[in-house]
């Protein structure tokens, strides 16, 4: 099982980024997928989750209305579109499959002027 996150970077407050997570080594289309983040000195937290077929989506209150999770089962990829970014969104972002223990290396998102 492998996850490769990409798309992070440095962005000014109010800006946007699109994260991607390419998955391999398991039946991607059968699993719900989630994005988590971990800021310095804080615990890892759930940001968004999408079911296997995309029919049900959850967002943490802190990102609701600003972030959009989506997936392409043909490409074994899950996305996180982030808009109206705030300094408090600065963190390393990870994707994960429900019921799987593996984590990727994450992608750093830094929101700063």
Secondary structure, DSSP 8 states (H G I E B T S, - for coil): -EEEEE--EEE-TT--EEEEEEEESS-GGGS-EEEEEE-TTS--EEEEEE-TTS--EEE-TTTTTTEEEEEETTTTEEEEEE-S--GGG-EEEEEEETT-------EEEEE--
